[in-house]
Amino acid sequence: MRIATPELTPEQIYKLMTGIVVPRPIAWISSLGPGGKVNLAPFSCFTFVSNMPPMVGISIGRKAGQRKDTANNILAHRHFVVNIGDETLLDAIHASAEEHPPEISEVELLGLDTLPGETIATPRLAAAPISLECRFHSVTPFGDTGAEFFVGEVLVFHIRDGLARDGKIETELLRPVCRLGGPNYASLGPIVTKKAVRQTPKSIMPRDATPAAGSAGDAAAPTSAQAPASKEVP
Ligand SMILES: Cc1cc2nc3c(=O)[nH]c(=O)nc-3n(C[C@H](O)[C@H](O)[C@H](O)COP(=O)(O)O)c2cc1C
């Protein structure tokens, strides 16, 4: 089968992409809404984009052209928390995707407890085994449906006692869940351990050798039509 992309609608492409890019980890984002209400929603277009400083990225789409509450809240307050849920929290993760007006707190609706942020005003989920307190770094729009890639710098890692050993997360103890295509999820299958491949240690780049935002090292710089309109917060 061959599918030429110009023939596809945004919904058809979404279905294909969410079935192809699998399994996806889930950023369960708490953010501050109007009146200090704690908003909560899951996002599986999620990855990390830098390890020093640690930075994570999430693609947030739009509903009927409007920004989702999470996107509005991040832009308004410039901080958010990426909580990582485990298998015991799957029902709540799924239910928190339900659309509600901005002033309704999914955390309250679902009866989830929160803990105050240590470096930011946004609370984290008490039940989450891992929570990352993030400061907004930048937002970059992509494509024709208004999706935006939000990047946040992780200020504090909260990791449940016993989950990390020698600086590494014990995945079997974390029991993470992932998103597949459609309303489908999966949990951890058998773990296969291979001999480690030697990798050159990471080093810190001199500031002026770091490629500028929007460029690709030695590759041709993007045209103005392609150049992402990134906003960076000092
Ligand atoms: C597991 C899961 C993953 C999701 N991933 C994304 C995503 O990566 N990007 C996105 O825009 N919406 C995603 N959604 C949909 C949002 O969670 C949903 O639109 C939610 O209502 C947004 O809430 P908010 O308006 O409070 O931000 C996902 C939903 C589920 C159930």
The ligand as an SDF file (V2000), in Angstrom:
LIG
                    3D

 31 33  0  0  0  0  0  0  0  0999 V2000
   -3.4090    9.4730   26.3070 C   0  0  0  0  0  0  0  0  0  0  0  0
   -3.7430   10.7490   25.5800 C   0  0  0  0  0  0  0  0  0  0  0  0
   -2.7410   11.4380   24.9260 C   0  0  0  0  0  0  0  0  0  0  0  0
   -3.0140   12.6540   24.3070 C   0  0  0  0  0  0  0  0  0  0  0  0
   -2.0070   13.3100   23.6650 N   0  0  0  0  0  0  0  0  0  0  0  0
   -2.2220   14.5270   23.1280 C   0  0  0  0  0  0  0  0  0  0  0  0
   -1.1560   15.2530   22.5130 C   0  0  0  0  0  0  0  0  0  0  0  0
   -0.0040   14.8120   22.4560 O   0  0  0  0  0  0  0  0  0  0  0  0
   -1.4310   16.4960   22.0250 N   0  0  0  0  0  0  0  0  0  0  0  0
   -2.6830   17.0420   22.0980 C   0  0  0  0  0  0  0  0  0  0  0  0
   -2.8750   18.1830   21.6660 O   0  0  0  0  0  0  0  0  0  0  0  0
   -3.7040   16.3760   22.6770 N   0  0  0  0  0  0  0  0  0  0  0  0
   -3.5070   15.1510   23.2030 C   0  0  0  0  0  0  0  0  0  0  0  0
   -4.5360   14.4780   23.8100 N   0  0  0  0  0  0  0  0  0  0  0  0
   -5.8430   15.1420   23.9320 C   0  0  0  0  0  0  0  0  0  0  0  0
   -5.8660   16.1080   25.1380 C   0  0  0  0  0  0  0  0  0  0  0  0
   -5.5680   15.4170   26.3430 O   0  0  0  0  0  0  0  0  0  0  0  0
   -7.2750   16.7250   25.2410 C   0  0  0  0  0  0  0  0  0  0  0  0
   -7.4860   17.5650   24.1110 O   0  0  0  0  0  0  0  0  0  0  0  0
   -7.5340   17.4990   26.5040 C   0  0  0  0  0  0  0  0  0  0  0  0
   -8.9150   17.8360   26.5720 O   0  0  0  0  0  0  0  0  0  0  0  0
   -6.7510   18.7800   26.5960 C   0  0  0  0  0  0  0  0  0  0  0  0
   -7.0700   19.3620   27.8310 O   0  0  0  0  0  0  0  0  0  0  0  0
   -6.8800   20.8870   28.1830 P   0  0  0  0  0  0  0  0  0  0  0  0
   -7.8080   21.7050   27.3000 O   0  0  0  0  0  0  0  0  0  0  0  0
   -7.2570   20.9380   29.6400 O   0  0  0  0  0  0  0  0  0  0  0  0
   -5.4440   21.2340   27.9460 O   0  0  0  0  0  0  0  0  0  0  0  0
   -4.3140   13.2140   24.3620 C   0  0  0  0  0  0  0  0  0  0  0  0
   -5.3460   12.4780   24.9900 C   0  0  0  0  0  0  0  0  0  0  0  0
   -5.0610   11.2660   25.5740 C   0  0  0  0  0  0  0  0  0  0  0  0
   -6.1680   10.4910   26.2340 C   0  0  0  0  0  0  0  0  0  0  0  0
  1  2  1  0
  2  3  1  0
  2 30  2  0
  3  4  2  0
  4  5  1  0
  4 28  1  0
  5  6  2  0
  6  7  1  0
  6 13  1  0
  7  8  2  0
  7  9  1  0
  9 10  1  0
 10 11  2  0
 10 12  1  0
 12 13  2  0
 13 14  1  0
 14 15  1  0
 14 28  1  0
 15 16  1  0
 16 17  1  0
 16 18  1  0
 18 19  1  0
 18 20  1  0
 20 21  1  0
 20 22  1  0
 22 23  1  0
 23 24  1  0
 24 25  2  0
 24 26  1  0
 24 27  1  0
 28 29  2  0
 29 30  1  0
 30 31  1  0
M  END
$$$$
